Amino acid sequence: MLKEVDREDLGKIIALKSVEQELSDAVQIAEKAAEGSALAGGLMKQDGKLNFVVVIASGDRLKEVMLKPPNVGKQGSN
């Protein structure tokens, strides 16, 4: 059974489509930066800005890597 998507989730879906970088790209960058393997990833809004968040397993530790997408819908010009 499908549940109704709330406004926040719908906003994230729309924002993800407007981001020029793919989540898979963010995962690859995070894995290299944290020297580990990605366990989870997603899009998070913090302080009014969208960021990719990727959880990396590195040795016996978990690291959270936040990446700012290069261009998102309503941000200023480049």
Secondary structure as UniProt FT lines:
FT   HELIX           7..18
FT   HELIX           23..34
FT   STRAND          37..46
FT   TURN            47..48
FT   STRAND          49..58
FT   TURN            59..60
FT   STRAND          61..67
FT   TURN            73..74
//
